């Protein structure tokens, strides 16, 4: 009897062969760090198995990465040069404070400039490789397509949750909705694990209670928030500073500093998204996977203008997961208490939106 395949290697195989679709003879750049190097090595084994070549960068070789963000690692010219000669890239590393602006955003700008098929995996863990990357991506793609076809022309969406979220989000039809289902192309890099539909809202008003987890460095530092949710109000698309409240005062203070002191748009709603990866059964306290969990996440900060077409930007981007939402798209309910309606789960009918 053949030995069972390592679930981490199964996830790496899906990332390389089904998502990035690496081909023989291509050149692949892998950026990783000491904490995540074993997962990057699993990806490299799959790249080798396909017959492609790899250039690997270890972030600790490039400079210090202090936890307090006092000296964020800058994106180096050596990686830019390697990306310019590659067809595919993987970023598989942990998040450090300040590196979103200093490292990851310049890297993604280079990925877009050179039109690489890029898999973005910040804060990645073994559990994510063996769970989120092992989901049925054909089913995820069908559900993502069904959600996209409903929301792409929405004028407004209302979200409520048992924890107290009561939010109305409005949309500008000139701003694109993006279906993100694991299919990586030269024009569409994506986070892995995948499974979401997202856009940049025109505005949003109401109360947000983040009781799942937060993004950026908050994910690793604070984990799951069900027992200490953070609450804030939105008015005309911006967070209201005096409305922020959390039982964990350190979390509250970090959130206030990040939201209101990063730049002039770090308090602005930049993303509204619906997770579509129904292979995920529980949150793990890591935003990269948890934002794909069926439900809603809202981000303050960058609207990913190169993807959505928004005409503004921010150095910040901090997602917040809302547990068990009910979602109304106009007068049409697509989710109740965190469960998609049957018409969504059946996958719907329609052409691939891309």
TALINRA-V103213 format. One record per residue. N is the residue number from 1. SS is DSSP state (H for helix, E for strand, - for the rest). NEAR is the number of other C-alpha atoms within 8 Angstrom. Layout:
N,SS,NEAR
N,SS,NEAR
This chain:
1,-,2
2,-,3
3,-,4
4,-,4
5,-,6
6,-,6
7,H,9
8,H,11
9,H,12
10,H,11
11,H,14
12,H,14
13,H,11
14,H,11
15,H,14
16,H,13
17,H,11
18,H,9
19,H,10
20,-,14
21,-,9
22,-,11
23,-,8
24,-,7
25,-,7
26,-,12
27,E,12
28,E,14
29,E,14
30,E,14
31,E,13
32,E,14
33,-,12
34,H,8
35,H,7
36,H,13
37,H,12
38,H,7
39,H,13
40,H,11
41,H,8
42,H,11
43,H,13
44,H,10
45,H,8
46,H,13
47,H,14
48,H,10
49,H,7
50,H,10
51,-,10
52,-,14
53,E,10
54,E,11
55,E,9
56,E,8
57,E,10
58,E,11
59,H,10
60,H,9
61,H,6
62,-,8
63,-,7
64,-,8
65,-,10
66,-,9
67,-,7
68,-,5
69,-,11
70,-,7
71,-,8
72,-,14
73,-,12
74,-,7
75,-,10
76,-,7
77,H,6
78,H,6
79,H,9
80,H,10
81,H,8
82,H,10
83,H,14
84,H,8
85,-,7
86,-,12
87,-,11
88,E,13
89,E,15
90,E,12
91,E,12
92,E,17
93,E,14
94,-,10
95,-,11
96,-,12
97,-,11
98,-,11
99,H,13
100,H,13
101,H,10
102,H,12
103,H,12
104,H,10
105,H,9
106,H,10
107,H,10
108,H,8
109,H,8
110,H,11
111,H,14
112,H,11
113,H,6
114,H,8
115,-,9
116,-,15
117,E,15
118,E,16
119,E,14
120,E,11
121,E,13
122,E,10
123,-,11
124,-,12
125,-,8
126,H,8
127,H,7
128,H,11
129,H,16
130,H,13
131,-,11
132,H,15
133,H,14
134,H,11
135,-,9
136,-,7
137,H,8
138,H,6
139,H,8
140,H,13
141,H,11
142,H,11
143,H,14
144,H,16
145,H,15
146,H,13
147,H,10
148,H,13
149,H,10
150,H,9
151,H,9
152,-,9
153,-,7
154,-,11
155,-,9
156,E,10
157,E,12
158,E,12
159,E,12
160,E,11
161,-,13
162,-,9
163,-,7
164,-,9
165,-,13
166,E,11
167,E,12
168,E,11
169,E,12
170,E,11
171,-,12
172,-,8
173,-,9
174,-,5
175,-,12
176,-,11
177,-,12
178,E,10
179,E,11
180,E,12
181,-,11
182,-,13
183,-,8
184,-,13
185,E,10
186,-,10
187,-,8
188,E,9
189,-,14
190,E,11
191,E,10
192,-,13
193,-,13
194,-,14
195,-,15
196,E,15
197,E,15
198,E,12
199,E,13
200,-,16
201,-,14
202,-,9
203,E,11
204,E,15
205,E,12
206,E,11
207,E,12
208,E,12
209,E,12
210,E,14
211,-,16
212,-,14
213,-,17
214,E,13
215,-,13
216,H,12
217,H,9
218,H,10
219,H,14
220,H,10
221,H,6
222,H,9
223,-,12
224,-,12
225,-,12
226,-,7
227,-,5
228,-,9
229,-,12
230,E,13
231,E,12
232,E,13
233,E,12
234,E,13
235,E,10
236,-,7
237,-,11
238,E,11
239,E,11
240,-,10
241,H,8
242,H,4
243,H,8
244,-,12
245,E,8
246,-,11
247,-,8
248,-,7
249,H,7
250,H,6
251,H,9
252,H,13
253,H,8
254,H,8
255,H,8
256,H,11
257,H,9
258,H,10
259,H,12
260,H,11
261,H,9
262,-,10
263,-,9
264,-,8
265,-,9
266,-,17
267,-,11
268,E,10
269,E,17
270,E,14
271,E,15
272,E,13
273,E,11
274,E,12
275,E,14
276,-,14
277,-,13
278,-,8
279,-,8
280,-,12
281,-,6
282,-,5
283,-,11
284,-,8
285,-,11
286,-,14
287,H,13
288,H,14
289,H,14
290,H,12
291,-,12
292,-,16
293,-,15
294,-,13
295,E,16
296,E,13
297,E,13
298,E,13
299,E,12
300,E,15
301,E,18
302,-,15
303,-,14
304,-,11
305,H,11
306,H,6
307,H,8
308,H,13
309,-,10
310,-,11
311,-,5
312,-,7
313,-,11
314,-,12
315,-,11
316,-,14
317,E,13
318,E,10
319,E,14
320,E,13
321,E,16
322,E,15
323,-,13
324,-,11
325,-,15
326,E,13
327,E,12
328,E,12
329,E,13
330,-,10
331,-,5
332,E,6
333,E,11
334,E,11
335,E,13
336,E,12
337,-,9
338,-,11
339,E,9
340,E,10
341,-,10
342,H,6
343,H,7
344,H,12
345,H,9
346,-,8
347,-,12
348,-,11
349,-,5
350,-,7
351,-,5
352,-,5
353,-,7
354,-,2
